[in-house]
Amino acid sequence: MPLRLWLSVSAICLLPLLQAATADTTNERSHSPGTANRFLVYMHGKFDDQAKPLRLPVAATASAPSPVNGRDLSQLIRLGREARLDAGRVLLSDLGVKSNQYIRVFFWAMVDGADDHQPQWRGTNSYGAPPQLLISLLDGSGRKIAQGPERIIAAFGPFPWHCYYQDLWLPQNAAALNFTFKNAWNKKAQFSGFSWQSISEAEASEGTDALQDPVSGSLATNIAYDSWSGHLRKLGNRYPWKFLQGPTIGLKGVHHDLTTARGLGDFFEQEALSDEDQLNHGVLYLARTFYKGKELGLLPEHMPADWDQQLLKLVLSAQDSKTGYWGTRKRPRSMGITFHLVNGLFSFGISREGEPAVPDRDRLLPAARLPGADRIVETTLKMQSRSNDGERKMAGWARSAYNYTGSPDRSESKASLVVTGNAIELLRRSELFVEPAARVQIYSAIKSAVRYVLDCCLEDDGAWRQSDVDESASSDSYMFRILDKSHYLERKLGRNRPPPAVRLVGQNEGAPQFAWHPSPGVPQSLRVYASGSNGHETLVAIVETNDAPALGSDPYTVVGNIRMAAERRWRSVWNPQSFLMKRLSEVADAERILLAPGQTRFSLRLPVPSQPLSFVSADWYGEESAPAELPMNAH
């Protein structure tokens, strides 16, 4: 890597180890499970040398500062504390940019103030503390169709001018960029140096190893000034992880050396238990960092061999005995924090129908079971909302349940996708350690939540809104988690329904022809399975009578439509190793048959005509009926 790609673009003075290194190195992606290539944030080795100026429609709010390294910072946006500024929109046509491509938007930022880096507001949630530039995509009517990550800057306190950037995918209907600035806690934040350039998909998808800082080993957005949550999110495998030593190697945004037992304990007691972000997005990654670093030989050599056991003791000591939840001192009960810690530190796996749970050893501290699982389940189930309709059916989990609420029905919204996704995964990871009666409750609660989300958050094109009260779809986040961690694509056999009325009626151009009379008024699909010689069944066809509403279509069809909508709208690519994508790949060759109104007959072209077939009806959640067996060896 040429030296110029990682030398500092801001005047940062560190200890000798970092004196030549950049504070401008990172690879942080928007963190929706299973996603890639939609709004990407890479800082390491990326500069605005070749970028074109981007003039925002808003006037500068202060006089121009001195240029940094020759950059034009004449358009200066200065925000005081608790300030927000909508800088308006820039038309893509004015930039000469076409849709279906990536662009990279650069900006410079700094925060004025004393160099103490011990904010007076610590003890709340520092996730929203750094100033931010939020970039949204609008269609021709001004409707938001996509939104970049809400967190690019991860430095809490003051930091000098620093270059950041954001990669954006422009879908077919993109017409404008909208720029919004916000500054929550800092006395004064400044933004300037706006520019852009077109980039290729390969540039937008560059891997972490190529972007890792060779001196500190960090992928943070601003290495010298970022908090632990900024350093631990993404890890590169090319260079040693010296950043774990924090202030020992000159980092200014972190205050403890995590490689020592004392440093780990002080960080947990002094920072993590006072700051939701450090629990959610710092402690969350510590087990993975230790185990992967140990495996790859990237940890500092002096880290104790029992470091993970020390971390386990700290985490167990902070659990609320009544609810089973974790939280900060100010918010001792938080579903969001509990979800993050269970997901990152107690990853015993999820038991699927017919498949045992598989622990993730990189995210599993040395514990025999999930502590307080029964209390976690009880607390989470109590916070599920009920719908506003007359029947008051169970819905999802509202935003008010993200931490803890005793009044889940008080808010107008009955489902936030982020909170509903957290609740579903928390319940499924806990169900391994609870009694059968509690597992029945978990199944029913998740089924109701998925139904409500599909009914109230999906748009006609398969995209989705982030809550049931949002005006439009803006992000591809969280739907993947809800579908992947629920039972939606698990095969759920023989749920007390009679077999479908299917019979073989003859041949049609050499293919067997069948007649199916679905139960009237009951949305359902017909699944056709072929039995192999080894007893394994393969789904060979799905027959449907409805191709629109999610609650009237087969779950495989619904997930396929949602996935394609996410790719069109946000360039989202779901994790091919996920349960959801594996199930879709297993049925990729199944024939899709849509019956016209009043049509009852259909033909199947079977790969092995003599294979015996079984037919089951499936409801909107994929719960199957008893099978109707039809031997085919006579035809």
FIFI-79694 format. One record per residue (C-alpha): x, y, z. Coordinates in steps of 0.25 Angstrom, whole numbers, plus 5000, padded with zeros to 4 digits. Each point is the difference from the previous one (the first is absolute). Layout:
N
XYZ ...
END
This chain:
635
500050005000 500650134996 500450095012 499150114995 498849925002 500049995015 500850125004 499250105009 499150104993 499850075013 501150065010 499949895011 501249985009 500049865006 501149925008 501149954991 499349874996 498950094993 500850124996 500049974985 498649935000 498750064996 498850035008 499349994987 499849854999 498849915001 499049904994 498750025007 498749954993 498650025003 499749895010 498849934996 500149855001 500349934986 500250134993 501150054990 500250104989 498950115003 500650115008 501449985003 500950085009 501549984997 501150105005 501349934999 500950044988 498850084994 500250144997 499350114992 501250034991 499249974987 498650045005 499250114994 499550115009 498549985005 499350145003 498949985010 498850094998 500150065014 500950125003 501249995008 499750025015 501450065003 501250064994 500949914992 501149935008 501449994995 500149884990 500549875005 501149934991 499550094988 498549965001 499050104998 499250025013 499350134996 498649955002 500049985015 498949955008 500150035015 499049945010 499950035015 499649905010 498649934998 499950064986 499549944987 500150064986 499349954987 500950044989 499049974989 500249914988 500949994988 499449944987 500849894994 499750064987 500850125004 501249915003 499949934987 499849875007 499149884995 499349905009 500449855002 501550045004 500850035013 500550145004 500950045011 499750135008 501150065008 499950105011 500950065011 499650025014 500650055013 499650025014 500550125008 500349995015 500949975011 500949874998 499449935012 499249894993 499249985013 498650054995 499150065011 498949924994 500649875002 499049915008 498950014989 500249934986 501250054992 499549934987 499350134997 501050105005 501050024988 499650104990 499449944987 499750024985 498849924996 499949984985 498749954995 499549974986 498750054994 499249974988 499450104990 498950035009 500950035012 499649875007 501249935008 500449874994 501349975007 500850065012 501549995003 500549955014 499650095011 501449995006 501350034992 500750085010 500349925012 500950105008 499350055013 500850125003 500850114993 500849964988 500850074989 499550014985 499949864995 499549954987 498849904999 499249944989 498849924997 499749914988 498650004995 499349914990 499150084991 498849914996 499150024987 499150105006 501050095008 499950144996 500750085011 500950005012 499550075013 501050055011 499750015014 501050045011 499849985015 500850035012 499549945013 500950025012 501350084995 500150155002 500450024986 500149914988 500450044986 499949944986 500650044987 500749954987 498949934994 500349924987 499649884992 500549904990 499449884992 500649865004 499949864996 499349895007 501449935003 500450135007 498850015008 500249855004 501450015004 500449905011 500450035014 501549954999 500250104989 499550115009 500649975013 501050105006 501449935000 500550075012 498849985010 499349894993 498750085002 498950024990 499350125008 499550124993 501050095007 501049915007 500650105010 498750065005 498949894999 499549925012 500149855002 498749984992 500650074988 501249905001 499349875003 498950004989 500949954989 501349925000 501149984990 500849884999 501350064994 500750085011 500049975015 499050075009 500850095008 498950105001 499549915012 501150075008 499250134999 500750115007 501349925002 500350024985 499450144999 498649994997 499250125005 498649964999 500149885009 500550005014 500349865004 501049894995 499049884998 501249904999 500250005015 499049955011 500050135007 499850084987 498849914996 499450015014 500150155000 499450014986 498849925004 499850075014 500350144996 499550014985 499249884996 499050005012 499850154998 499950014985 499049914992 500850014987 501249945007 499249885005 499249994987 501150024990 501349985008 499849895010 499249934989 501249974992 501049975011 499949855000 500149994984 501250095001 500749915010 499749874994 500350044985 501250085004 500549885008 499749914988 500750094990 501250045009 499650154999 499850035015 501150075008 500949895006 499850045015 498549985000 499649905011 499649864996 498850015009 499650144995 498649944995 499749955014 500350135006 499050064990 499049905004 500150035014 499850154997 498849984992 499349905009 500150105012 499350114992 498749914997 498750055006 499549885009 498550034998 499950024985 501249934995 500350124992 501350085000 500150154999 500850135005 500050065013 498950104996 499249894992 500349875007 498949934991 500250014985 499549904990 501050064989 501249985009 499549865004 499949964986 501450054996 500649935012 499349874998 500350004985 501550045002 500449925013 499049895002 499849954985 499549865003 499250004987 498649984996 499349864999 499249994987 498949904997 500849874998 501450075002 500750015013 500650145004 501550024996 500850095009 500850114995 501349985007 500650134996 498850075007 499949915012 500650025014 500349885009 498649995005 499249875001 498750074997 499450134998 499850065013 498650045004 499449954987 498649985007 500050145005 500450064987 498949934993 498950045010 500550154999 500050004985 498749944998 499350105010 500550124991 499349954987 499050094995 498649984996 499450054987 499050114999 498949924993 498849965008 500549865002 501350055007 500949894994 501449995004 500950094991 501550035000 500850085010 500050155000 501150095001 499750035015 500449855003 501450024995 500450035014 498949965010 498550045001 498949965008 499050064990 500349934987 498650054994 500250145003 500650054987 499350014987 501149914993 499849855003 501349954993 501450064998 500849914992 501350025007 499349975014 499149884994 501349944994 500750015013 498949945008 499849884990 501549975000 500150015015 498849915002 500649904990 501350005007 499449985014 499049894996 501149895001 500050025015 498550015004 498949915002 499149944989 498850095004 500950124999 500449964986 498649994996 499850145004 501250054992 499549934988 498750075001 500650145003 500949994988 499049954990 499150125004 501150104999 500449954986 498650004995 499850155005 501350044994 499749944986 498650065001 500350145004 501450034996 500249944986 499850094988 499449954987 501349984993 500649925011 500850115007 499750035014 499850115010 500850005013 498750015009 498649994997 499850155002 501250044990 499550074988 501049934990 501049894999 501450065003 501049895003 500149854998 500349985015 499449905009 499049924991 501149904997 500249975015 498549995002 499849904989 501349935003 499949985015 498549975000 499449864996 499550064987 500749914991 500249885009 499249884996 498949985010 499349874998 498649955002 499450125008 498649935002 499450024987 499549904990 500749974987 499750084988 498949964990 501049964988 499849894990 500749954988 499150024988 500849964988 501250044991 500250144992 501149994990 500749895007 499950075014 499149955011 498850095002 499450025014 498750075005 500150085013 498850065007 500550095011 499250025013 499150124997 500350135006 501349955006 501350064994 501049894997 500949944990 500349864996 501449945002 500449884992 501149915005 500749884993 500549895008 501449954997 500649865002 500750055012 498750045006 500350154999 498950094994 500350114990 499050114998 499750004985 498950094998 499250115007 498650034995 499350135004 498750074997 500550145004 501250084996 499950135008 499750005015 501149955009 499049935009 499449934988 501249954993 501049885004 501150055009 501149964990 499350094989 499950115010 501549995004 500550004986 499250124996 500550085013 501449964996 499950054986 499450135005 501150025009 501049984989 499350094990 499850115011 501250005008 501049904993 499949915012 500649874999 499649905011 501049915007 500149874992 500349925012 498850045008 498949915003 499050084991 500950004988 500349855001 498549975001 499850084987 501149934993 499449865004 498850044993 500650084988 499649894990 498649985005 498950044989 499150125003 498649984995 499050115002 498549964997 499150104994 498750035007 499149884999 501149914995 500249875007 500949914991 501550014998 501149914994 501349975006 501349974992 500749915010 501549974999 499749855003 498649974996 499949875008 500350075014 498949995010 499450145003 499450065012 499150125000 499950105012 499250135002 500850115007 499550125006 500650145000 501049965011 500449874993 499349915010 499749884992 498849905000 500049855000 500549954987 499249944988 500949894995 499949974985 500849884994 500550034986 500649874996 498749964992 500250124991 
END
